[in-house]
């Protein structure tokens, strides 16, 4: 009886808290109540990783400067249920138009609402609205189902499900492209050249912004875009250019250890 009551209590808490948490998570990171924006560019990569799939789009800012934008959307299973496939659907090198909401911190990251492919077809991925209270509840439930539930599983399986934590750490050296100070994890975007000279943009996941600030990092003036950084960490299990940071070496040679090896931790 106690076990049943405990289960009901947990179910009740999740039913109330998960939609609210989903709404808060999306709202806190992205300007969902701000102006909807449109980006046109060349698809660079699609990263089918949990808890959120990411589209990387090279966008010409109008002055010849190309910025790689990261567009966050549903987990891979959510996209597959919507009819998308990991193979052959999205065409790297082709022109796409994305519509969504930019990150609140001004970084080149956005939450994806819809996309238009090379064939001119527009597909709506997120059905949020800012209208009636009924729409508001629907929006919360939708975001919770698509975003929060995969995230809960991700937290449970911790780092081991996404990264090769139990294998020897790897080393990368490259040019810092940007630092994304976003919850729940900050990201270092670094261009890394292999032995043949081919450059790959790696995304290095690390602690949340507050965690980085507690060890002395700052979002203003501390990290120098264009400078050389070295990272020790663990690559993603799916072979995508994503890794979890254990230690970073700054341009002045200082080594800063960020993660201290608890494979059951989530940050």
N, C-alpha and C positions, 0 to 999 in steps of 0.2 A: 504493500500500500504506500509506504513511504517512498519507495522507488518510483511508483507511478506518479505520486504527487510531485516529486522532484522533477520528473520528466515534464510534467505539465507546467511547472513553474519556469523551467528553462525555455520551453516552447513559447510561453507567454512573453517572457523577457525578450526572446529573439524576435517575436512577431512585432513587438513595439519598438525595440531598440534598433534592429537592423535597418528598417527603412529610414529612420531618423539619422542613423550613422552614415548610411549611403548618401543621403541628401547633404549632410554636413561635410562628408569627405569630398564630394564633387564640388560643392559650393566653396569650400575653403581653399581648394587648389585652383579652380578655374572660375572665371568671371561669368557665371551662368546667367546672371541678371543684367549683364552688360550687353554691348552691341555684338550681334552675331557677325562674324568675320568670314571672309572668303580668301582662300589661298590657291594660287595656280602654280604648278611646277612639275618637275620630273620625279617620278617615283624612284627612290634610291634603294629601298629595302622594306620588307615586311617582316617583322619579328613576331613569330607565333609563340609567345611565352606567357606563362601565368605570372601574376594574376590578370594582366592586361596585355592585349595585343598592341603593337605599335607600328604605325606607318611612318617611314622617314621620307620626307619630300624636300627636294632641293628647290628652293624658291629664289628667283631673281628679285632682289629688293628694288630694282629700278635704276641703280647706279652701277650695275655690273657686278655688285657683290652678291654672291650666292650664299644663302643661309640654309642650313639643314634643319628643318622643323620636325619635331616629334609629335605625332598625333596619337593620342591614347584612345582606346576603344574597348570593346568587350573582350573577355577571355577567349582563347581559341575555340573552346567548345560552344560558346555563345555564337561566334561567327559561323561555325559549322552548322549549328541549328538553324541559322538564318539562310543557309544555302551556299555559303562561301566554302571554298576549298583551298587548301594550302598549296596545291599544285596547279599551275596553269591559269588561275583566275586573275590574279594581279600581275601586271606586266611591268617589270623593272625597266626603266629607260623610257617609258611612255609618259605622256602628259595626263595629269589628273587635276581635278579641282576639288578641294576640300572645303567644307563649311563647318564651322564650330566656334568654340569659345576659348580665348587665349588664357594662359596661366596668369594668375593675379600678380606674380612677381615680375612680369614682363619678359620672362625667358622665352625662347622659341619653342614653346610647347603648347599644345591645345587639346581640348576634348572634342572628339569628332562626332558631328551630328549626321552628316551625309557626305557622300562622295560621288563625283561624276567621272566615269572612266573614259578611256580613249574612244570608245564607241558612242559616246554622248549620252549613255544611260545613267540616270541618277538613282542612287540607292540610299534610302534613309536608314541609318543604323540606330539612332537614338530618337525616341519619340517623346521627349520631355516637353512640357509646356509651362508657361508662366501665367496661365489664365485663371480658371475657376478653382475652387477648393477641391472639387472632385478630380479635376485634372491633376492638381497638385499631389493628391494621394496616389493616383495612378502613376505619376512620375516617380514618386518615392519607391513604390513597390517595384516598378520596372527597373530602376537603377539598382535597387537592392538585389533583385534576382540576377541581373547581368553582371554587376560588379562586386557586390559584397560577398555573395555566397562563394564564388571562386576564391576570394581573398581569405575567407575564413579557413578554407581547406589549405590554402598556401601557408597561413600562419601555423596551422597544426603540423604540417609536414616540415615546417621551418625551411632552413636554407638548403638542406640536403636534397629536397625534391627538385630544385631548380639549378643548383650549382654543385660542382664536383668537389665538395668540401672534404671528402675522405681521401682524395688523391693529393699528391704533392702539389704545392703551390706553384703557380707560373709567374713569369716576369714579363712585363711589357714596358717599353719606353717609347714616348711619342710626344707630339705637340698638343698642348691643351687647347681645345676648341671652345668649350664653354663649361660652366658649372651650373647645374640646375638645382637650386635650393627649394625643393618641393617635398611635401609629405606624401607617403610615409618614409621615403628614402630619397636622399640626395643622390645626384649622379654627376660623375665626371665624364665629359665627352672628350675623348682623346684620339687624334689621328695617329695611327701606328703603321709604320712601313715594315713590310716583311723583307726577307733576304733579296727578293727580286726587285724591290723598290715599290711594289704595289702598296698603296695606302688604303687601310681599312679604318673606318670610324668605329671605335669601340665605346660602349657605354659601361662605365664602372659604377656599380651600385654600392652605396655605403649607408651610414647612419642618417637619421632624420636631421634636418637643419639644427634643431636644438642640441642634438648629440654632438654635432661638429662644433657648435659654439662652445659647448662645455669643455672641449679639449683645446680651445684657443683659436679655432678657425673663425673667420669673419667673411660675410658675404660681400663686403666692400673693401677692395684693395688688397686682399690677402693673396688670392690666386691670380696669376698673371697669364691671361690668354696669349697664346703665341710662344710661350716658354716651354722648355722641355721638362717633362715629369716622368717618373718611373713608378710603376704600380706592381705590387706583389699581391696575388689573389687567386681566385678560383673561377674557371670559366663555366659558362652555362652548359648544362648537360646536353642540350639540343644542338650544340655546335654553333649557335649564333654568336656574334661578336658582343657578348655581354659577360661581365664578370663581377664577382663580389670582392670588394677591396679588403685586404688584411693590413697592408701598409703602403704608404705613399712617400716617395722621395721628392722633395721640393727642389726648385732650380738652384737654391743655395747649398744643396747637398744634405740638408737635414732630413732624417728619416722619422716619420710619424706613424706609429702603429695605431690603427683605428679599431681593429677587431682582435680579440684575444683568444679566439679558438674554441668557443662553445658551440659545437655543431647543432645543439638543440635550440639555440637562440634564434630569434627572427630579425635581429639587427645588431 
